[in-house]
Each structure stands twice: as C-alpha cells, then as structure tokens.
Amino acid sequence: MEEARRLLQQERWRWIDQSGLGPQFHALQSFATDDTLCQSVGTGQSPAVARAWVHHDTIVLGIQDSKLPFLEEGLEFLQQQGYTYIVRNSGGLAVVLDEGVLNLSLILPEVEKGIDINRGYEAMWLLIKEMFSDFAIDIEAREIVGSYCPGSFDLSIGGKKFAGISQRRLKKGVAVQIYLCVTGSGSERAELIRGFYQRAKQGEATKFSYPEVRPEVMSSLAELLDAPLTVQDVLLRLLTTLKRNSKEISSDQLTADEFTLFDGYFERIIERNHKFLESI
C-alpha cells in the first residue's frame, strides 16, 4: 500500500469541482472531461487532478451492456423509470448515477515505470479509507457477488457495497474513477439495475456473464454509517484528506487549451456512444 500512498502524496493537487452543475450537465461531458485531463496531466501540462462530479438520473452502461440480446426492452424500462442512459468508454457494467451519488476522478501522470493497474485501485481505496477514518468501520476492497458492476475492488462495509472503481488510461495519463453512493437507498438503485437486466437479457444464454443482481447486498454510506451524510460532507472530507497528502491544493476549471481538447474528445465520445447504440 506504500506505493499507492505515494500516488496520493502529490506535490500539488489541482481541484476541479463539477458536483453542483445540475441536471443539464450530461454524463458524456464528464467522460470527455476526464479524457481531456488525462492528456493534460500525461503530457505534463497539468499537475495531478482531483475532480468531483454528480449527474442526475442517469444509467451509465458498459460496452458489454450494449451487446445484451434484448437491449431495447431494457432501455425502454429505464426511460419509463425516468432515467437517461449512456455507454461509457471505461471498463465495467451498468451503474446508477443520481444526485445522491458522488463521483470522484483522480487523474495521475504515468511516470517512471508507469502505474500498475492495481496500484491505481489501491490509491483510491486508501483515499476513501482515510476520508472515513473517524468511523469505527472496516472498508473492504473485494468483489461483492450480487452487486451491479461487480469487480475485485468493490468497496463495502459488512459485506454491503457502496462504491465501485474503474480506470481509464490515455496519453500517459491515468484516470481512476469511483462512484460513491452517499445518500438514498442502495438497494433501490440495485433493484433498478436488476429490472434492466431482466428485460434486456430475458434469461437468454450469452457469451458474456452479466450479474444476477441482489439488491440486499448494496447500500449507501448514509445507511451503513447511520449518519446524516450529504454529498457536500463527503467533498469536505475529500479536500481535507488531499490537503494532508500534498503541499498545495488549488481550485481550478479547464483552461482555454483544455476546452479546445475537450471539444474533440466530446465529439468522439458522442460518436462512439451512437455507434454502441445504433443497432437498437
């Protein structure tokens, strides 16, 4: 874990807070933003970046989800429940984003021998553990069977998952991304994803193994800690922890050059998203 800790101990963190942009902030913009920052950080134009983002009533699908045999029926169900949907360009499967889910990205430069994939995951796990070190809890990193978007770095307390981590690598930059279910009902979010898979798969045999979602294995931090947490509370914990691990943290937005890069990445991700969904 010492190597992971060194990833958190940056000389300077550049802080970009996009958590309050509201419903008009589209999830595709977030993934294009992380691609933009990967290039800036990877080419040395920017120090390491910590970015916070929130999206309203959006289901973010993985590339494998776009291959489900009855995808159209699944997407119709999501729309009926009031959700929009996108296909993301990083790994994983379907997840729920809403105003009670805080997303964090750590964008790091691949220097020296590069960042081993597990080291990136461990750095995010360590960050979350430090953010909640005042609670008498054990935050585990292991796959929670029955959760949506399961992976070996699911974060859980008492066997109930509240967060999942993914990575995106581009232009010698690494974006380690996590969704944190802060408030609301984790099991209700899981029930939504279970309904999606039931309609999009309909029991048909598939080459790819999709999760059999069990809502009872998912929760939110507010539920697990029995505390009146808010997204803003967690943001404060994040900033406090980053300050402990660096000499400087500076609040910022995209530069003019980065906005130019963003336009290209945004156009690309829109085209890719349409390609994944064009068979519907």
Kinemage of the C-alpha trace (Angstrom):
@kinemage 1
@onewidth
@group {chain A} dominant
@subgroup {mainchain}
@vectorlist {calphas} color= white
{ca met a 1} P 0.000 0.000 0.000
{ca glu a 2} L 3.007 2.336 0.332
{ca glu a 3} L 3.275 2.647 -3.445
{ca ala a 4} L -0.424 3.513 -3.561
{ca arg a 5} L 0.061 6.092 -0.820
{ca arg a 6} L 2.771 7.770 -2.879
{ca leu a 7} L 0.217 8.320 -5.648
{ca leu a 8} L -1.879 10.334 -3.186
{ca gln a 9} L 1.111 12.321 -1.966
{ca gln a 10} L 1.341 14.687 -4.912
{ca glu a 11} L 3.366 17.894 -4.679
{ca arg a 12} L 0.269 19.731 -5.870
{ca trp a 13} L -3.330 18.696 -6.426
{ca arg a 14} L -5.437 20.618 -8.899
{ca trp a 15} L -9.052 20.550 -7.657
{ca ile a 16} L -11.966 20.714 -10.120
{ca asp a 17} L -15.432 20.616 -8.550
{ca gln a 18} L -18.248 19.902 -11.026
{ca ser a 19} L -20.586 18.396 -8.448
{ca gly a 20} L -23.033 21.305 -8.480
{ca leu a 21} L -23.571 21.867 -12.214
{ca gly a 22} L -27.084 20.404 -12.083
{ca pro a 23} L -29.246 18.261 -14.375
{ca gln a 24} L -28.057 19.985 -17.560
{ca phe a 25} L -24.532 18.583 -17.017
{ca his a 26} L -24.506 15.465 -19.223
{ca ala a 27} L -22.590 12.340 -18.238
{ca leu a 28} L -20.872 12.197 -21.641
{ca gln a 29} L -19.337 15.568 -20.792
{ca ser a 30} L -17.786 14.034 -17.677
{ca phe a 31} L -16.056 11.236 -19.540
{ca ala a 32} L -14.808 13.679 -22.174
{ca thr a 33} L -13.504 15.897 -19.356
{ca asp a 34} L -11.510 13.040 -17.840
{ca asp a 35} L -10.040 12.198 -21.266
{ca thr a 36} L -9.054 15.855 -21.656
{ca leu a 37} L -7.404 15.906 -18.234
{ca cys a 38} L -5.622 12.612 -18.928
{ca gln a 39} L -3.929 14.285 -21.876
{ca ser a 40} L -3.087 17.446 -19.906
{ca val a 41} L -1.679 15.510 -16.957
{ca gly a 42} L 0.020 12.850 -19.088
{ca thr a 43} L 1.853 15.441 -21.200
{ca gly a 44} L 2.932 17.480 -18.182
{ca gln a 45} L 0.688 20.462 -18.929
{ca ser a 46} L -1.165 19.980 -15.638
{ca pro a 47} L -0.349 18.639 -12.180
{ca ala a 48} L -2.367 15.714 -10.831
{ca val a 49} L -6.103 16.452 -10.779
{ca ala a 50} L -8.881 15.521 -8.372
{ca arg a 51} L -12.316 16.078 -9.923
{ca ala a 52} L -15.767 15.693 -8.350
{ca trp a 53} L -18.890 15.227 -10.440
{ca val a 54} L -22.594 14.463 -9.955
{ca his a 55} L -25.165 13.523 -12.600
{ca his a 56} L -28.919 13.333 -12.259
{ca asp a 57} L -30.971 10.194 -13.021
{ca thr a 58} L -28.536 8.611 -15.470
{ca ile a 59} L -27.652 4.976 -16.073
{ca val a 60} L -24.088 4.571 -17.275
{ca leu a 61} L -23.785 1.348 -19.258
{ca gly a 62} L -20.616 -0.577 -20.011
{ca ile a 63} L -19.641 -1.626 -23.522
{ca gln a 64} L -20.712 -5.226 -22.801
{ca asp a 65} L -24.185 -3.991 -21.798
{ca ser a 66} L -24.664 -2.664 -25.342
{ca lys a 67} L -24.499 -6.292 -26.552
{ca leu a 68} L -27.431 -7.566 -24.476
{ca pro a 69} L -29.897 -9.565 -26.643
{ca phe a 70} L -32.981 -7.505 -25.718
{ca leu a 71} L -31.261 -4.190 -25.051
{ca glu a 72} L -34.094 -2.113 -26.474
{ca glu a 73} L -36.573 -3.509 -23.933
{ca gly a 74} L -34.114 -2.797 -21.131
{ca leu a 75} L -33.574 0.789 -22.251
{ca glu a 76} L -37.318 1.369 -22.579
{ca phe a 77} L -37.691 0.245 -18.960
{ca leu a 78} L -35.021 2.737 -17.831
{ca gln a 79} L -36.767 5.552 -19.692
{ca gln a 80} L -40.087 4.599 -18.109
{ca gln a 81} L -38.413 4.952 -14.702
{ca gly a 82} L -37.283 8.474 -15.632
{ca tyr a 83} L -33.628 7.735 -16.416
{ca thr a 84} L -31.458 8.647 -19.371
{ca tyr a 85} L -28.570 6.380 -20.375
{ca ile a 86} L -25.117 6.459 -21.971
{ca val a 87} L -22.378 3.951 -22.786
{ca arg a 88} L -19.085 4.899 -21.129
{ca asn a 89} L -15.583 4.470 -22.518
{ca ser a 90} L -14.023 2.950 -19.392
{ca gly a 91} L -14.459 -0.576 -18.075
{ca gly a 92} L -17.309 -2.091 -16.119
{ca leu a 93} L -21.052 -2.592 -16.438
{ca ala a 94} L -24.236 -0.655 -15.669
{ca val a 95} L -24.265 1.733 -12.706
{ca val a 96} L -26.771 4.256 -11.360
{ca leu a 97} L -25.937 7.951 -11.064
{ca asp a 98} L -28.229 10.390 -9.279
{ca glu a 99} L -27.904 13.399 -7.002
{ca gly a 100} L -27.030 11.122 -4.046
{ca val a 101} L -24.100 9.528 -5.878
{ca leu a 102} L -20.773 11.351 -5.811
{ca asn a 103} L -18.215 10.526 -8.496
{ca leu a 104} L -14.526 11.219 -7.969
{ca ser a 105} L -11.714 11.057 -10.505
{ca leu a 106} L -8.022 11.093 -9.676
{ca ile a 107} L -6.060 11.901 -12.835
{ca leu a 108} L -2.407 10.938 -12.427
{ca pro a 109} L 0.664 11.009 -14.652
{ca glu a 110} L 2.250 7.725 -15.712
{ca val a 111} L 5.831 8.474 -14.716
{ca glu a 112} L 8.838 6.235 -14.179
{ca lys a 113} L 7.746 2.633 -14.840
{ca gly a 114} L 4.093 3.565 -15.126
{ca ile a 115} L 1.212 2.974 -12.724
{ca asp a 116} L 0.295 -0.660 -12.216
{ca ile a 117} L -3.480 -1.072 -12.549
{ca asn a 118} L -3.892 -2.437 -9.005
{ca arg a 119} L -1.829 0.439 -7.624
{ca gly a 120} L -4.342 2.894 -9.061
{ca tyr a 121} L -7.232 0.996 -7.483
{ca glu a 122} L -5.411 0.787 -4.149
{ca ala a 123} L -4.749 4.541 -4.146
{ca met a 124} L -8.474 5.244 -4.449
{ca trp a 125} L -9.301 2.637 -1.780
{ca leu a 126} L -6.751 4.210 0.549
{ca leu a 127} L -8.184 7.683 -0.100
{ca ile a 128} L -11.709 6.553 0.832
{ca lys a 129} L -10.451 4.736 3.945
{ca glu a 130} L -8.670 7.900 5.106
{ca met a 131} L -11.708 10.068 4.373
{ca phe a 132} L -13.796 7.999 6.805
{ca ser a 133} L -11.101 7.068 9.318
{ca asp a 134} L -13.060 8.723 12.151
{ca phe a 135} L -15.689 5.962 11.935
{ca ala a 136} L -15.058 2.600 13.595
{ca ile a 137} L -15.509 0.670 10.350
{ca asp a 138} L -13.558 -1.631 8.069
{ca ile a 139} L -13.854 -0.642 4.413
{ca glu a 140} L -13.041 -3.751 2.401
{ca ala a 141} L -11.975 -3.992 -1.254
{ca arg a 142} L -13.239 -7.253 -2.770
{ca glu a 143} L -15.864 -8.380 -5.222
{ca ile a 144} L -19.393 -8.314 -3.830
{ca val a 145} L -21.285 -11.047 -5.652
{ca gly a 146} L -24.813 -9.909 -6.493
{ca ser a 147} L -23.894 -6.243 -6.791
{ca tyr a 148} L -24.195 -4.321 -10.026
{ca cys a 149} L -20.938 -3.682 -11.908
{ca pro a 150} L -19.059 -6.201 -9.715
{ca gly a 151} L -15.267 -6.084 -9.552
{ca ser a 152} L -12.322 -7.059 -7.373
{ca phe a 153} L -12.169 -3.517 -5.954
{ca asp a 154} L -15.801 -3.127 -4.899
{ca leu a 155} L -15.767 -1.119 -1.672
{ca ser a 156} L -18.001 -2.475 1.063
{ca ile a 157} L -18.761 -2.348 4.774
{ca gly a 158} L -20.080 -5.500 6.411
{ca gly a 159} L -20.489 -7.181 3.029
{ca lys a 160} L -22.616 -4.377 1.561
{ca lys a 161} L -21.226 -2.489 -1.426
{ca phe a 162} L -21.390 1.298 -1.554
{ca ala a 163} L -18.794 2.088 -4.237
{ca gly a 164} L -17.124 0.787 -7.371
{ca ile a 165} L -13.865 1.804 -9.057
{ca ser a 166} L -12.843 1.886 -12.717
{ca gln a 167} L -9.857 3.181 -14.685
{ca arg a 168} L -9.228 4.931 -17.966
{ca arg a 169} L -5.735 5.288 -19.486
{ca leu a 170} L -4.947 7.773 -22.220
{ca lys a 171} L -1.909 9.773 -23.424
{ca lys a 172} L 0.228 8.697 -20.427
{ca gly a 173} L -2.472 9.870 -18.041
{ca val a 174} L -4.480 7.580 -15.741
{ca ala a 175} L -7.995 8.430 -14.567
{ca val a 176} L -9.033 6.382 -11.517
{ca gln a 177} L -12.788 6.873 -11.169
{ca ile a 178} L -15.102 5.921 -8.313
{ca tyr a 179} L -18.829 6.253 -7.712
{ca leu a 180} L -19.806 6.645 -4.066
{ca cys a 181} L -23.409 6.008 -3.087
{ca val a 182} L -23.574 8.677 -0.390
{ca thr a 183} L -27.295 9.082 0.321
{ca gly a 184} L -30.511 7.341 -0.664
{ca ser a 185} L -31.220 3.630 -0.897
{ca gly a 186} L -28.523 1.385 -2.326
{ca ser a 187} L -30.972 -1.494 -2.642
{ca glu a 188} L -33.452 0.607 -4.645
{ca arg a 189} L -30.700 1.531 -7.098
{ca ala a 190} L -29.813 -2.166 -7.368
{ca glu a 191} L -33.477 -3.039 -7.953
{ca leu a 192} L -33.499 -0.665 -10.914
{ca ile a 193} L -30.444 -2.340 -12.474
{ca arg a 194} L -31.902 -5.788 -11.784
{ca gly a 195} L -35.044 -4.754 -13.668
{ca phe a 196} L -32.910 -3.547 -16.567
{ca tyr a 197} L -31.038 -6.861 -16.876
{ca gln a 198} L -34.215 -8.920 -16.515
{ca arg a 199} L -35.713 -7.134 -19.515
{ca ala a 200} L -32.532 -6.811 -21.560
{ca lys a 201} L -31.425 -10.444 -21.127
{ca gln a 202} L -34.714 -12.323 -20.579
{ca gly a 203} L -32.917 -15.481 -19.473
{ca glu a 204} L -31.161 -15.969 -22.797
{ca ala a 205} L -27.709 -17.580 -22.813
{ca thr a 206} L -24.958 -15.042 -23.555
{ca lys a 207} L -21.201 -15.318 -24.104
{ca phe a 208} L -20.623 -12.626 -21.503
{ca ser a 209} L -21.648 -13.270 -17.905
{ca tyr a 210} L -23.943 -10.491 -16.671
{ca pro a 211} L -24.543 -10.058 -12.923
{ca glu a 212} L -27.508 -11.598 -11.159
{ca val a 213} L -28.236 -8.500 -9.091
{ca arg a 214} L -29.302 -8.975 -5.464
{ca pro a 215} L -30.457 -5.614 -4.040
{ca glu a 216} L -29.822 -6.650 -0.438
{ca val a 217} L -26.008 -6.594 -0.949
{ca met a 218} L -25.923 -2.903 -1.882
{ca ser a 219} L -26.266 0.140 0.352
{ca ser a 220} L -25.303 3.794 0.721
{ca leu a 221} L -22.787 5.327 3.103
{ca ala a 222} L -25.536 7.189 4.961
{ca glu a 223} L -27.309 3.871 5.559
{ca leu a 224} L -24.170 1.950 6.503
{ca leu a 225} L -22.772 4.606 8.829
{ca asp a 226} L -26.199 5.528 10.205
{ca ala a 227} L -25.163 9.154 9.775
{ca pro a 228} L -26.830 12.167 8.100
{ca leu a 229} L -24.161 12.385 5.392
{ca thr a 230} L -24.538 14.635 2.347
{ca val a 231} L -22.522 14.914 -0.847
{ca gln a 232} L -21.113 18.203 0.468
{ca asp a 233} L -19.969 16.476 3.673
{ca val a 234} L -18.053 13.919 1.620
{ca leu a 235} L -16.500 16.644 -0.552
{ca leu a 236} L -15.189 18.351 2.583
{ca arg a 237} L -13.704 15.058 3.778
{ca leu a 238} L -12.066 14.604 0.376
{ca leu a 239} L -10.465 18.048 0.376
{ca thr a 240} L -9.256 17.652 3.963
{ca thr a 241} L -7.627 14.316 3.087
{ca leu a 242} L -5.996 15.642 -0.087
{ca lys a 243} L -4.577 18.610 1.854
{ca arg a 244} L -2.984 16.191 4.317
{ca asn a 245} L -1.313 14.412 1.399
{ca ser a 246} L 0.099 17.369 -0.542
{ca lys a 247} L 1.875 20.685 -0.143
{ca glu a 248} L -0.700 22.566 -2.175
{ca ile a 249} L -4.257 22.173 -3.473
{ca ser a 250} L -5.632 24.749 -5.886
{ca ser a 251} L -9.211 25.149 -7.086
{ca asp a 252} L -9.479 25.392 -10.855
{ca gln a 253} L -11.505 24.827 -14.018
{ca leu a 254} L -10.470 23.772 -17.528
{ca thr a 255} L -8.051 26.119 -19.282
{ca ala a 256} L -8.694 27.579 -22.750
{ca asp a 257} L -6.387 24.954 -24.292
{ca glu a 258} L -8.189 22.192 -22.409
{ca phe a 259} L -11.575 23.425 -23.636
{ca thr a 260} L -10.251 23.041 -27.182
{ca leu a 261} L -9.141 19.488 -26.390
{ca phe a 262} L -12.480 18.837 -24.686
{ca asp a 263} L -14.427 19.690 -27.855
{ca gly a 264} L -12.580 16.960 -29.748
{ca tyr a 265} L -12.960 14.341 -27.029
{ca phe a 266} L -16.639 15.205 -26.537
{ca glu a 267} L -17.359 14.806 -30.253
{ca arg a 268} L -15.509 11.493 -30.260
{ca ile a 269} L -17.379 10.080 -27.276
{ca ile a 270} L -20.740 11.149 -28.736
{ca glu a 271} L -19.894 9.321 -31.983
{ca arg a 272} L -18.738 6.239 -30.065
{ca asn a 273} L -21.866 6.280 -27.919
{ca his a 274} L -24.088 6.392 -31.010
{ca lys a 275} L -22.106 3.518 -32.521
{ca phe a 276} L -22.679 1.304 -29.494
{ca leu a 277} L -26.415 2.018 -29.555
{ca glu a 278} L -27.005 2.195 -33.321
{ca ser a 279} L -28.225 -1.400 -33.550
{ca ile a 280} L -31.307 -0.580 -31.465
